[in-house]
Amino acid sequence: MTAPELVTSEDINAYVDGELPDERRAEVVAWIAANSDAASTVAAYRAQRQALKDALEPILREPVPARLLAATQRQRRPFQNWARQAAAAVLLLAIGSGAGWYAANQRRPVAPTAEERGFGERAAVAHFVYAPEVRHPVEVTADDQAHLVAWLSKRLGTKLKAPVLVPAGFELVGGRLLPDAHSPAAQFMYQDAQGRRITLYVRVDDAHISETAFRWIKEGQVEVCFWMDGTVGYALAGELERKDIYRLAKLVYQQING
Amino acid sequence: MAQPEPDIVVLIPRLRRYARALTANADLADDLVQDCLARGLSKMHLWRRGTDLRAWLFTIMHNLNVNNARRNRIRPDNQAEPDWRSGSQPAGQDEVVELRSIVTALRQLPEEQRAVVVLVGIEEMSYREAADILAIPVGTVMSRLARGRERLRQLTGQGDRRGATGP
């Protein structure tokens, strides 16, 4: 072991990382206090640690590429195989009955442009990432709803509402702030009595206002219904059947415009 | 009630960050993450429930990266353009230059030092955790960290320590 009076560069690093054993700590701290070279090394390492974190932190906020999400699909809950088969069966049925609700949809579905698809995909990824979260699904819970809505409204620069979806069986869990492509986005999360979650993803973007019409994409098992309303884009995502998402999306739309 | 299945999806952003720190190119980094996910899922039965899933996946990624480097004889340090950040543009140009320089410097570290600097400094793992992931003694973590940080300091021009040597 090192002689007691000798402070090594390993000690200096351990001090920076909070890894010094208690019995060594006083000695090293005294050495750093008395030695300006050591003190500037500590400062430099701390700055370096922070600079590296700052530089790489934005990667955490990037949308997760679809291929990586797809790579995890096998692992997801065992009932998913069953669910996939069930979904296929439902799809066959829907070919028959689906025309009905499509016809009932006065705002007819429109094929999304690449730009719009990007918005829908980011909403899907945000759903993928946070809906399964057990401990931290939201940043601010519904208990503090007034604060949640005020905070997200302020950050998005528009007056938001957290739609009430209780009539459809979904209660607000809370929400969080997220980065969209060029601006902040808000995510509201809802949950029903069976623990199924849906998320409403909202962002403001005055760059491309298009006509209000529902667009759809499907990422894995997640159905996303999205539309623009003036400068505000909305996307409702969930692992539900399309007709259920549609019903919920209509509820959201009516409340926002009501 | 059964313990909820830990969802690998929520770990992807951190796996991507680690991969991006290890390999300069964003696509190659995502390839590494994809391989890591596939390998991890196929060996999921070997993961001990209750232990840190992230550390376990990082171990897999580290081993894959070492194997890739050995097989392809690609030195990640030699990538021409550090495409470490796909898409977004930060606000100030100065910021870009500064952030790039620290990441560029990181890539110039020998692989073994870089892994330690990243695990401890960015992923905030303890020396013990880093040692387990890299399958090396804690003392080796400490000496690599000391050398790596000092080298980074020289590369970013933060001033030399007396007695420190560098090429």
HADDOCK unambig.tbl for C-alpha pairs under 7 A between the chains (distance, minus, plus):
assign (segid A and resid 9 and name CA) (segid B and resid 146 and name CA) 6.02 0.50 0.50
assign (segid A and resid 10 and name CA) (segid B and resid 142 and name CA) 5.75 0.50 0.50
assign (segid A and resid 10 and name CA) (segid B and resid 143 and name CA) 6.29 0.50 0.50
assign (segid A and resid 10 and name CA) (segid B and resid 146 and name CA) 5.66 0.50 0.50
assign (segid A and resid 13 and name CA) (segid B and resid 146 and name CA) 6.34 0.50 0.50
assign (segid A and resid 45 and name CA) (segid B and resid 149 and name CA) 6.88 0.50 0.50
assign (segid A and resid 49 and name CA) (segid B and resid 121 and name CA) 5.43 0.50 0.50
assign (segid A and resid 52 and name CA) (segid B and resid 102 and name CA) 6.51 0.50 0.50
assign (segid A and resid 52 and name CA) (segid B and resid 103 and name CA) 6.90 0.50 0.50
assign (segid A and resid 52 and name CA) (segid B and resid 122 and name CA) 6.70 0.50 0.50
assign (segid A and resid 53 and name CA) (segid B and resid 122 and name CA) 5.25 0.50 0.50
assign (segid A and resid 55 and name CA) (segid B and resid 99 and name CA) 5.20 0.50 0.50
assign (segid A and resid 56 and name CA) (segid B and resid 17 and name CA) 6.59 0.50 0.50
assign (segid A and resid 59 and name CA) (segid B and resid 13 and name CA) 6.98 0.50 0.50
assign (segid A and resid 59 and name CA) (segid B and resid 17 and name CA) 5.73 0.50 0.50
assign (segid A and resid 59 and name CA) (segid B and resid 85 and name CA) 6.74 0.50 0.50
assign (segid A and resid 60 and name CA) (segid B and resid 13 and name CA) 4.82 0.50 0.50
assign (segid A and resid 60 and name CA) (segid B and resid 14 and name CA) 6.25 0.50 0.50
assign (segid A and resid 60 and name CA) (segid B and resid 17 and name CA) 6.51 0.50 0.50
assign (segid A and resid 64 and name CA) (segid B and resid 13 and name CA) 6.83 0.50 0.50
assign (segid A and resid 68 and name CA) (segid B and resid 34 and name CA) 5.69 0.50 0.50
assign (segid A and resid 69 and name CA) (segid B and resid 9 and name CA) 6.81 0.50 0.50
assign (segid A and resid 71 and name CA) (segid B and resid 34 and name CA) 6.51 0.50 0.50
assign (segid A and resid 71 and name CA) (segid B and resid 37 and name CA) 6.48 0.50 0.50
assign (segid A and resid 71 and name CA) (segid B and resid 38 and name CA) 6.35 0.50 0.50
assign (segid A and resid 72 and name CA) (segid B and resid 9 and name CA) 6.78 0.50 0.50
assign (segid A and resid 72 and name CA) (segid B and resid 37 and name CA) 6.68 0.50 0.50
assign (segid A and resid 75 and name CA) (segid B and resid 41 and name CA) 6.38 0.50 0.50
assign (segid A and resid 129 and name CA) (segid B and resid 9 and name CA) 6.11 0.50 0.50
assign (segid A and resid 129 and name CA) (segid B and resid 10 and name CA) 5.32 0.50 0.50
assign (segid A and resid 132 and name CA) (segid B and resid 7 and name CA) 6.88 0.50 0.50
